[in-house]
């Protein structure tokens, strides 16, 4: 029973970038890494298909940053309200009762 080799995403992207940049040919990469042309071709297709997602993440990141900023403002506001309520309670607790009771 043979074990399948697993390659990290970093390794796959490095191989594909060498291919796309023209640094090495498909045959050279196949010989060097003992992989078939079909496998490296599949890696290339996956790489190119996911390339557009790199630029989409910036939009998601900015939306997340806006949400984080909004939540931080809400926390700050609630903290101030809590401090004011505590001060008001301490002032009112020290006052004598109105009706003499």
Backbone as XML, in Angstrom:
<?xml version="1.0"?>
<chain id="A" units="angstrom">
  <residue number="1" name="UNK">
    <atom name="N" x="0.843" y="-1.169" z="0.000"/>
    <atom name="CA" x="0.000" y="0.000" z="0.000"/>
    <atom name="C" x="0.895" y="1.240" z="0.000"/>
  </residue>
  <residue number="2" name="UNK">
    <atom name="N" x="0.731" y="2.100" z="-0.982"/>
    <atom name="CA" x="1.556" y="3.300" z="-1.070"/>
    <atom name="C" x="0.820" y="4.487" z="-0.461"/>
  </residue>
  <residue number="3" name="UNK">
    <atom name="N" x="1.582" y="5.359" z="0.171"/>
    <atom name="CA" x="1.004" y="6.564" z="0.761"/>
    <atom name="C" x="1.051" y="7.693" z="-0.258"/>
  </residue>
  <residue number="4" name="UNK">
    <atom name="N" x="0.006" y="8.472" z="-0.280"/>
    <atom name="CA" x="-0.024" y="9.621" z="-1.178"/>
    <atom name="C" x="0.736" y="10.768" z="-0.532"/>
  </residue>
  <residue number="5" name="UNK">
    <atom name="N" x="1.539" y="11.423" z="-1.344"/>
    <atom name="CA" x="2.281" y="12.571" z="-0.836"/>
    <atom name="C" x="1.370" y="13.781" z="-0.842"/>
  </residue>
  <residue number="6" name="UNK">
    <atom name="N" x="1.467" y="14.569" z="0.198"/>
    <atom name="CA" x="0.699" y="15.799" z="0.271"/>
    <atom name="C" x="1.666" y="16.966" z="0.166"/>
  </residue>
  <residue number="7" name="UNK">
    <atom name="N" x="1.265" y="17.960" z="-0.585"/>
    <atom name="CA" x="2.093" y="19.136" z="-0.776"/>
    <atom name="C" x="1.398" y="20.346" z="-0.160"/>
  </residue>
  <residue number="8" name="UNK">
    <atom name="N" x="2.176" y="21.220" z="0.434"/>
    <atom name="CA" x="1.618" y="22.408" z="1.065"/>
    <atom name="C" x="1.177" y="23.398" z="-0.008"/>
  </residue>
  <residue number="9" name="UNK">
    <atom name="N" x="0.231" y="24.248" z="0.323"/>
    <atom name="CA" x="-0.181" y="25.277" z="-0.632"/>
    <atom name="C" x="0.985" y="26.194" z="-1.040"/>
  </residue>
  <residue number="10" name="UNK">
    <atom name="N" x="1.898" y="26.443" z="-0.108"/>
    <atom name="CA" x="3.059" y="27.280" z="-0.426"/>
    <atom name="C" x="3.924" y="26.628" z="-1.500"/>
  </residue>
  <residue number="11" name="UNK">
    <atom name="N" x="4.133" y="25.315" z="-1.366"/>
    <atom name="CA" x="4.945" y="24.600" z="-2.342"/>
    <atom name="C" x="4.278" y="24.615" z="-3.714"/>
  </residue>
  <residue number="12" name="UNK">
    <atom name="N" x="2.975" y="24.338" z="-3.727"/>
    <atom name="CA" x="2.244" y="24.323" z="-4.995"/>
    <atom name="C" x="2.301" y="25.680" z="-5.668"/>
  </residue>
  <residue number="13" name="UNK">
    <atom name="N" x="2.103" y="26.746" z="-4.898"/>
    <atom name="CA" x="2.133" y="28.083" z="-5.509"/>
    <atom name="C" x="3.527" y="28.422" z="-6.008"/>
  </residue>
  <residue number="14" name="UNK">
    <atom name="N" x="4.550" y="27.973" z="-5.302"/>
    <atom name="CA" x="5.921" y="28.216" z="-5.754"/>
    <atom name="C" x="6.173" y="27.534" z="-7.095"/>
  </residue>
  <residue number="15" name="UNK">
    <atom name="N" x="5.729" y="26.292" z="-7.230"/>
    <atom name="CA" x="5.915" y="25.550" z="-8.481"/>
    <atom name="C" x="5.155" y="26.236" z="-9.612"/>
  </residue>
  <residue number="16" name="UNK">
    <atom name="N" x="3.916" y="26.638" z="-9.349"/>
    <atom name="CA" x="3.101" y="27.284" z="-10.388"/>
    <atom name="C" x="3.701" y="28.625" z="-10.783"/>
  </residue>
  <residue number="17" name="UNK">
    <atom name="N" x="4.191" y="29.377" z="-9.821"/>
    <atom name="CA" x="4.806" y="30.664" z="-10.154"/>
    <atom name="C" x="6.073" y="30.489" z="-10.989"/>
  </residue>
  <residue number="18" name="UNK">
    <atom name="N" x="6.831" y="29.432" z="-10.708"/>
    <atom name="CA" x="8.006" y="29.150" z="-11.540"/>
    <atom name="C" x="7.579" y="28.843" z="-12.970"/>
  </residue>
  <residue number="19" name="UNK">
    <atom name="N" x="6.465" y="28.141" z="-13.107"/>
    <atom name="CA" x="5.957" y="27.796" z="-14.433"/>
    <atom name="C" x="5.436" y="29.039" z="-15.154"/>
  </residue>
  <residue number="20" name="UNK">
    <atom name="N" x="4.628" y="29.839" z="-14.462"/>
    <atom name="CA" x="4.029" y="31.012" z="-15.097"/>
    <atom name="C" x="5.051" y="32.089" z="-15.430"/>
  </residue>
  <residue number="21" name="UNK">
    <atom name="N" x="6.073" y="32.213" z="-14.612"/>
    <atom name="CA" x="7.083" y="33.245" z="-14.864"/>
    <atom name="C" x="8.035" y="32.847" z="-15.983"/>
  </residue>
  <residue number="22" name="UNK">
    <atom name="N" x="8.017" y="31.583" z="-16.348"/>
    <atom name="CA" x="8.922" y="31.117" z="-17.393"/>
    <atom name="C" x="10.289" y="30.760" z="-16.851"/>
  </residue>
  <residue number="23" name="UNK">
    <atom name="N" x="10.424" y="30.771" z="-15.543"/>
    <atom name="CA" x="11.692" y="30.434" z="-14.911"/>
    <atom name="C" x="12.099" y="29.005" z="-15.256"/>
  </residue>
  <residue number="24" name="UNK">
    <atom name="N" x="11.091" y="28.120" z="-15.238"/>
    <atom name="CA" x="11.333" y="26.726" z="-15.598"/>
    <atom name="C" x="10.186" y="26.245" z="-16.473"/>
  </residue>
  <residue number="25" name="UNK">
    <atom name="N" x="10.486" y="25.271" z="-17.297"/>
    <atom name="CA" x="9.445" y="24.715" z="-18.158"/>
    <atom name="C" x="8.688" y="23.627" z="-17.404"/>
  </residue>
  <residue number="26" name="UNK">
    <atom name="N" x="7.568" y="23.222" z="-17.990"/>
    <atom name="CA" x="6.756" y="22.164" z="-17.388"/>
    <atom name="C" x="7.589" y="20.894" z="-17.230"/>
  </residue>
  <residue number="27" name="UNK">
    <atom name="N" x="8.367" y="20.546" z="-18.253"/>
    <atom name="CA" x="9.184" y="19.323" z="-18.206"/>
    <atom name="C" x="10.222" y="19.407" z="-17.095"/>
  </residue>
  <residue number="28" name="UNK">
    <atom name="N" x="10.847" y="20.557" z="-16.936"/>
    <atom name="CA" x="11.850" y="20.712" z="-15.882"/>
    <atom name="C" x="11.228" y="20.546" z="-14.489"/>
  </residue>
  <residue number="29" name="UNK">
    <atom name="N" x="10.071" y="21.149" z="-14.303"/>
    <atom name="CA" x="9.394" y="21.049" z="-13.014"/>
    <atom name="C" x="8.967" y="19.606" z="-12.724"/>
  </residue>
  <residue number="30" name="UNK">
    <atom name="N" x="8.473" y="18.918" z="-13.750"/>
    <atom name="CA" x="8.063" y="17.526" z="-13.577"/>
    <atom name="C" x="9.243" y="16.655" z="-13.159"/>
  </residue>
  <residue number="31" name="UNK">
    <atom name="N" x="10.369" y="16.841" z="-13.828"/>
    <atom name="CA" x="11.558" y="16.051" z="-13.482"/>
    <atom name="C" x="12.067" y="16.409" z="-12.092"/>
  </residue>
  <residue number="32" name="UNK">
    <atom name="N" x="12.128" y="17.693" z="-11.787"/>
    <atom name="CA" x="12.679" y="18.145" z="-10.517"/>
    <atom name="C" x="11.854" y="17.649" z="-9.324"/>
  </residue>
  <residue number="33" name="UNK">
    <atom name="N" x="10.544" y="17.702" z="-9.445"/>
    <atom name="CA" x="9.676" y="17.361" z="-8.314"/>
    <atom name="C" x="9.036" y="15.975" z="-8.441"/>
  </residue>
  <residue number="34" name="UNK">
    <atom name="N" x="9.375" y="15.261" z="-9.505"/>
    <atom name="CA" x="8.853" y="13.923" z="-9.760"/>
    <atom name="C" x="7.324" y="13.894" z="-9.705"/>
  </residue>
  <residue number="35" name="UNK">
    <atom name="N" x="6.732" y="14.830" z="-10.431"/>
    <atom name="CA" x="5.282" y="14.946" z="-10.556"/>
    <atom name="C" x="4.927" y="14.905" z="-12.028"/>
  </residue>
  <residue number="36" name="UNK">
    <atom name="N" x="3.680" y="14.548" z="-12.312"/>
    <atom name="CA" x="3.242" y="14.494" z="-13.701"/>
    <atom name="C" x="2.843" y="15.882" z="-14.179"/>
  </residue>
  <residue number="37" name="UNK">
    <atom name="N" x="2.841" y="16.034" z="-15.485"/>
    <atom name="CA" x="2.440" y="17.307" z="-16.073"/>
    <atom name="C" x="0.971" y="17.594" z="-15.773"/>
  </residue>
  <residue number="38" name="UNK">
    <atom name="N" x="0.174" y="16.551" z="-15.704"/>
    <atom name="CA" x="-1.244" y="16.730" z="-15.403"/>
    <atom name="C" x="-1.433" y="17.297" z="-13.995"/>
  </residue>
  <residue number="39" name="UNK">
    <atom name="N" x="-0.653" y="16.805" z="-13.031"/>
    <atom name="CA" x="-0.791" y="17.285" z="-11.658"/>
    <atom name="C" x="-0.395" y="18.761" z="-11.567"/>
  </residue>
  <residue number="40" name="UNK">
    <atom name="N" x="0.722" y="19.110" z="-12.165"/>
    <atom name="CA" x="1.164" y="20.508" z="-12.129"/>
    <atom name="C" x="0.178" y="21.385" z="-12.906"/>
  </residue>
  <residue number="41" name="UNK">
    <atom name="N" x="-0.362" y="20.852" z="-13.983"/>
    <atom name="CA" x="-1.386" y="21.582" z="-14.730"/>
    <atom name="C" x="-2.637" y="21.822" z="-13.895"/>
  </residue>
  <residue number="42" name="UNK">
    <atom name="N" x="-3.024" y="20.831" z="-13.092"/>
    <atom name="CA" x="-4.165" y="21.004" z="-12.179"/>
    <atom name="C" x="-3.872" y="22.076" z="-11.145"/>
  </residue>
  <residue number="43" name="UNK">
    <atom name="N" x="-2.653" y="22.075" z="-10.613"/>
    <atom name="CA" x="-2.265" y="23.105" z="-9.657"/>
    <atom name="C" x="-2.359" y="24.492" z="-10.304"/>
  </residue>
  <residue number="44" name="UNK">
    <atom name="N" x="-1.924" y="24.560" z="-11.547"/>
    <atom name="CA" x="-1.963" y="25.839" z="-12.269"/>
    <atom name="C" x="-3.410" y="26.302" z="-12.440"/>
  </residue>
  <residue number="45" name="UNK">
    <atom name="N" x="-4.306" y="25.403" z="-12.821"/>
    <atom name="CA" x="-5.721" y="25.762" z="-12.985"/>
    <atom name="C" x="-6.320" y="26.240" z="-11.671"/>
  </residue>
  <residue number="46" name="UNK">
    <atom name="N" x="-6.022" y="25.553" z="-10.585"/>
    <atom name="CA" x="-6.527" y="25.957" z="-9.270"/>
    <atom name="C" x="-5.989" y="27.333" z="-8.886"/>
  </residue>
  <residue number="47" name="UNK">
    <atom name="N" x="-4.723" y="27.548" z="-9.170"/>
    <atom name="CA" x="-4.070" y="28.818" z="-8.851"/>
    <atom name="C" x="-4.728" y="29.961" z="-9.602"/>
  </residue>
  <residue number="48" name="UNK">
    <atom name="N" x="-4.926" y="29.772" z="-10.890"/>
    <atom name="CA" x="-5.518" y="30.826" z="-11.710"/>
    <atom name="C" x="-6.987" y="31.058" z="-11.366"/>
  </residue>
  <residue number="49" name="UNK">
    <atom name="N" x="-7.700" y="29.999" z="-11.008"/>
    <atom name="CA" x="-9.114" y="30.144" z="-10.643"/>
    <atom name="C" x="-9.267" y="30.919" z="-9.342"/>
  </residue>
  <residue number="50" name="UNK">
    <atom name="N" x="-8.333" y="30.761" z="-8.432"/>
    <atom name="CA" x="-8.427" y="31.430" z="-7.134"/>
    <atom name="C" x="-7.756" y="32.802" z="-7.129"/>
  </residue>
  <residue number="51" name="UNK">
    <atom name="N" x="-7.129" y="33.181" z="-8.220"/>
    <atom name="CA" x="-6.398" y="34.451" z="-8.261"/>
    <atom name="C" x="-7.321" y="35.649" z="-8.036"/>
  </residue>
  <residue number="52" name="UNK">
    <atom name="N" x="-8.532" y="35.610" z="-8.541"/>
    <atom name="CA" x="-9.453" y="36.735" z="-8.383"/>
    <atom name="C" x="-9.855" y="36.924" z="-6.924"/>
  </residue>
  <residue number="53" name="UNK">
    <atom name="N" x="-9.849" y="35.868" z="-6.145"/>
    <atom name="CA" x="-10.240" y="35.952" z="-4.738"/>
    <atom name="C" x="-9.252" y="36.781" z="-3.920"/>
  </residue>
  <residue number="54" name="UNK">
    <atom name="N" x="-8.040" y="36.885" z="-4.377"/>
    <atom name="CA" x="-7.046" y="37.673" z="-3.663"/>
    <atom name="C" x="-7.513" y="39.122" z="-3.557"/>
  </residue>
  <residue number="55" name="UNK">
    <atom name="N" x="-8.109" y="39.641" z="-4.610"/>
    <atom name="CA" x="-8.540" y="41.026" z="-4.618"/>
    <atom name="C" x="-9.902" y="41.203" z="-3.954"/>
  </residue>
  <residue number="56" name="UNK">
    <atom name="N" x="-10.698" y="40.163" z="-3.868"/>
    <atom name="CA" x="-11.996" y="40.243" z="-3.201"/>
    <atom name="C" x="-11.829" y="40.308" z="-1.696"/>
  </residue>
  <residue number="57" name="UNK">
    <atom name="N" x="-10.796" y="39.733" z="-1.170"/>
    <atom name="CA" x="-10.601" y="39.708" z="0.271"/>
    <atom name="C" x="-10.394" y="41.107" z="0.821"/>
  </residue>
  <residue number="58" name="UNK">
    <atom name="N" x="-9.864" y="42.020" z="0.036"/>
    <atom name="CA" x="-9.689" y="43.387" z="0.490"/>
    <atom name="C" x="-11.016" y="44.026" z="0.821"/>
  </residue>
  <residue number="59" name="UNK">
    <atom name="N" x="-12.058" y="43.764" z="0.034"/>
    <atom name="CA" x="-13.380" y="44.300" z="0.299"/>
    <atom name="C" x="-13.961" y="43.693" z="1.564"/>
  </residue>
  <residue number="60" name="UNK">
    <atom name="N" x="-13.782" y="42.415" z="1.754"/>
    <atom name="CA" x="-14.275" y="41.751" z="2.950"/>
    <atom name="C" x="-13.555" y="42.290" z="4.173"/>
  </residue>
  <residue number="61" name="UNK">
    <atom name="N" x="-12.268" y="42.495" z="4.030"/>
    <atom name="CA" x="-11.476" y="43.009" z="5.136"/>
    <atom name="C" x="-11.957" y="44.384" z="5.553"/>
  </residue>
  <residue number="62" name="UNK">
    <atom name="N" x="-12.222" y="45.252" z="4.585"/>
    <atom name="CA" x="-12.662" y="46.598" z="4.927"/>
    <atom name="C" x="-14.044" y="46.565" z="5.571"/>
  </residue>
  <residue number="63" name="UNK">
    <atom name="N" x="-14.919" y="45.682" z="5.130"/>
    <atom name="CA" x="-16.240" y="45.556" z="5.745"/>
    <atom name="C" x="-16.100" y="45.071" z="7.182"/>
  </residue>
  <residue number="64" name="UNK">
    <atom name="N" x="-15.192" y="44.143" z="7.406"/>
    <atom name="CA" x="-14.957" y="43.649" z="8.760"/>
    <atom name="C" x="-14.372" y="44.748" z="9.636"/>
  </residue>
  <residue number="65" name="UNK">
    <atom name="N" x="-13.465" y="45.534" z="9.075"/>
    <atom name="CA" x="-12.866" y="46.631" z="9.834"/>
    <atom name="C" x="-13.920" y="47.668" z="10.217"/>
  </residue>
  <residue number="66" name="UNK">
    <atom name="N" x="-14.861" y="47.948" z="9.315"/>
    <atom name="CA" x="-15.938" y="48.885" z="9.625"/>
    <atom name="C" x="-16.809" y="48.347" z="10.754"/>
  </residue>
  <residue number="67" name="UNK">
    <atom name="N" x="-17.117" y="47.062" z="10.710"/>
    <atom name="CA" x="-17.936" y="46.447" z="11.754"/>
    <atom name="C" x="-17.208" y="46.487" z="13.097"/>
  </residue>
  <residue number="68" name="UNK">
    <atom name="N" x="-15.921" y="46.219" z="13.096"/>
    <atom name="CA" x="-15.132" y="46.265" z="14.326"/>
    <atom name="C" x="-15.121" y="47.678" z="14.896"/>
  </residue>
  <residue number="69" name="UNK">
    <atom name="N" x="-14.940" y="48.679" z="14.044"/>
    <atom name="CA" x="-14.942" y="50.062" z="14.504"/>
    <atom name="C" x="-16.293" y="50.438" z="15.104"/>
  </residue>
  <residue number="70" name="UNK">
    <atom name="N" x="-17.380" y="49.998" z="14.475"/>
    <atom name="CA" x="-18.719" y="50.276" z="14.991"/>
    <atom name="C" x="-18.914" y="49.636" z="16.366"/>
  </residue>
  <residue number="71" name="UNK">
    <atom name="N" x="-18.486" y="48.390" z="16.513"/>
    <atom name="CA" x="-18.620" y="47.695" z="17.800"/>
    <atom name="C" x="-17.761" y="48.353" z="18.880"/>
  </residue>
  <residue number="72" name="UNK">
    <atom name="N" x="-16.577" y="48.823" z="18.509"/>
    <atom name="CA" x="-15.721" y="49.504" z="19.484"/>
    <atom name="C" x="-16.362" y="50.808" z="19.955"/>
  </residue>
  <residue number="73" name="UNK">
    <atom name="N" x="-17.012" y="51.532" z="19.038"/>
    <atom name="CA" x="-17.723" y="52.758" z="19.429"/>
    <atom name="C" x="-18.857" y="52.434" z="20.394"/>
  </residue>
  <residue number="74" name="UNK">
    <atom name="N" x="-19.584" y="51.352" z="20.106"/>
    <atom name="CA" x="-20.689" y="50.960" z="20.981"/>
    <atom name="C" x="-20.177" y="50.586" z="22.373"/>
  </residue>
  <residue number="75" name="UNK">
    <atom name="N" x="-19.073" y="49.871" z="22.441"/>
    <atom name="CA" x="-18.493" y="49.488" z="23.730"/>
    <atom name="C" x="-18.074" y="50.731" z="24.498"/>
  </residue>
  <residue number="76" name="UNK">
    <atom name="N" x="-17.456" y="51.682" z="23.826"/>
    <atom name="CA" x="-17.053" y="52.923" z="24.476"/>
    <atom name="C" x="-18.247" y="53.686" z="25.031"/>
  </residue>
  <residue number="77" name="UNK">
    <atom name="N" x="-19.310" y="53.771" z="24.247"/>
    <atom name="CA" x="-20.519" y="54.483" z="24.674"/>
    <atom name="C" x="-21.138" y="53.791" z="25.886"/>
  </residue>
  <residue number="78" name="UNK">
    <atom name="N" x="-21.257" y="52.474" z="25.844"/>
    <atom name="CA" x="-21.841" y="51.731" z="26.959"/>
    <atom name="C" x="-20.980" y="51.837" z="28.217"/>
  </residue>
  <residue number="79" name="UNK">
    <atom name="N" x="-19.669" y="51.879" z="28.063"/>
    <atom name="CA" x="-18.770" y="52.032" z="29.199"/>
    <atom name="C" x="-18.991" y="53.382" z="29.863"/>
  </residue>
  <residue number="80" name="UNK">
    <atom name="N" x="-19.114" y="54.436" z="29.053"/>
    <atom name="CA" x="-19.366" y="55.770" z="29.607"/>
    <atom name="C" x="-20.705" y="55.819" z="30.321"/>
  </residue>
  <residue number="81" name="UNK">
    <atom name="N" x="-21.741" y="55.223" z="29.731"/>
    <atom name="CA" x="-23.056" y="55.209" z="30.362"/>
    <atom name="C" x="-23.020" y="54.473" z="31.696"/>
  </residue>
  <residue number="82" name="UNK">
    <atom name="N" x="-22.274" y="53.383" z="31.766"/>
    <atom name="CA" x="-22.152" y="52.618" z="33.002"/>
    <atom name="C" x="-21.459" y="53.435" z="34.086"/>
  </residue>
  <residue number="83" name="UNK">
    <atom name="N" x="-20.393" y="54.142" z="33.713"/>
    <atom name="CA" x="-19.682" y="54.973" z="34.683"/>
    <atom name="C" x="-20.587" y="56.084" z="35.205"/>
  </residue>
  <residue number="84" name="UNK">
    <atom name="N" x="-21.361" y="56.707" z="34.335"/>
    <atom name="CA" x="-22.285" y="57.763" z="34.751"/>
    <atom name="C" x="-23.336" y="57.190" z="35.701"/>
  </residue>
  <residue number="85" name="UNK">
    <atom name="N" x="-23.866" y="56.021" z="35.382"/>
    <atom name="CA" x="-24.871" y="55.397" z="36.245"/>
    <atom name="C" x="-24.288" y="55.063" z="37.615"/>
  </residue>
  <residue number="86" name="UNK">
    <atom name="N" x="-23.047" y="54.595" z="37.662"/>
    <atom name="CA" x="-22.404" y="54.285" z="38.935"/>
    <atom name="C" x="-22.221" y="55.540" z="39.779"/>
  </residue>
  <residue number="87" name="UNK">
    <atom name="N" x="-21.780" y="56.637" z="39.139"/>
    <atom name="CA" x="-21.600" y="57.892" z="39.868"/>
    <atom name="C" x="-22.927" y="58.413" z="40.383"/>
  </residue>
  <residue number="88" name="UNK">
    <atom name="N" x="-23.962" y="58.347" z="39.558"/>
    <atom name="CA" x="-25.287" y="58.817" z="39.964"/>
    <atom name="C" x="-25.799" y="57.981" z="41.135"/>
  </residue>
  <residue number="89" name="UNK">
    <atom name="N" x="-25.603" y="56.689" z="41.086"/>
    <atom name="CA" x="-26.046" y="55.818" z="42.173"/>
    <atom name="C" x="-25.327" y="56.152" z="43.468"/>
  </residue>
  <residue number="90" name="UNK">
    <atom name="N" x="-24.010" y="56.367" z="43.380"/>
    <atom name="CA" x="-23.253" y="56.673" z="44.599"/>
    <atom name="C" x="-23.679" y="58.014" z="45.179"/>
  </residue>
  <residue number="91" name="UNK">
    <atom name="N" x="-23.993" y="58.992" z="44.337"/>
    <atom name="CA" x="-24.470" y="60.289" z="44.827"/>
    <atom name="C" x="-25.849" y="60.151" z="45.468"/>
  </residue>
  <residue number="92" name="UNK">
    <atom name="N" x="-26.734" y="59.409" z="44.831"/>
    <atom name="CA" x="-28.089" y="59.249" z="45.352"/>
    <atom name="C" x="-28.112" y="58.373" z="46.609"/>
  </residue>
  <residue number="93" name="UNK">
    <atom name="N" x="-27.199" y="57.452" z="46.722"/>
    <atom name="CA" x="-27.162" y="56.563" z="47.882"/>
    <atom name="C" x="-26.719" y="57.339" z="49.130"/>
  </residue>
  <residue number="94" name="UNK">
    <atom name="N" x="-25.935" y="58.385" z="48.965"/>
    <atom name="CA" x="-25.454" y="59.175" z="50.094"/>
    <atom name="C" x="-26.446" y="60.227" z="50.566"/>
  </residue>
  <residue number="95" name="UNK">
    <atom name="N" x="-27.495" y="60.483" z="49.837"/>
    <atom name="CA" x="-28.475" y="61.514" z="50.194"/>
    <atom name="C" x="-29.452" y="60.951" z="51.231"/>
  </residue>
  <residue number="96" name="UNK">
    <atom name="N" x="-29.875" y="61.821" z="52.171"/>
    <atom name="CA" x="-30.860" y="61.360" z="53.150"/>
    <atom name="C" x="-32.218" y="61.178" z="52.495"/>
  </residue>
  <residue number="97" name="UNK">
    <atom name="N" x="-33.079" y="60.321" z="53.009"/>
    <atom name="CA" x="-34.413" y="60.118" z="52.427"/>
    <atom name="C" x="-35.254" y="61.385" z="52.508"/>
  </residue>
  <residue number="98" name="UNK">
    <atom name="N" x="-36.174" y="61.586" z="51.575"/>
    <atom name="CA" x="-36.990" y="62.811" z="51.481"/>
    <atom name="C" x="-38.064" y="62.901" z="52.555"/>
  </residue>
  <residue number="99" name="UNK">
    <atom name="N" x="-38.770" y="61.856" z="52.786"/>
    <atom name="CA" x="-39.928" y="61.897" z="53.685"/>
    <atom name="C" x="-39.538" y="61.613" z="55.132"/>
  </residue>
  <residue number="100" name="UNK">
    <atom name="N" x="-38.278" y="61.668" z="55.404"/>
    <atom name="CA" x="-37.852" y="61.407" z="56.765"/>
    <atom name="C" x="-37.882" y="59.944" z="57.143"/>
  </residue>
  <residue number="101" name="UNK">
    <atom name="N" x="-38.064" y="59.119" z="56.228"/>
    <atom name="CA" x="-38.121" y="57.677" z="56.510"/>
    <atom name="C" x="-36.791" y="57.046" z="56.386"/>
  </residue>
</chain>
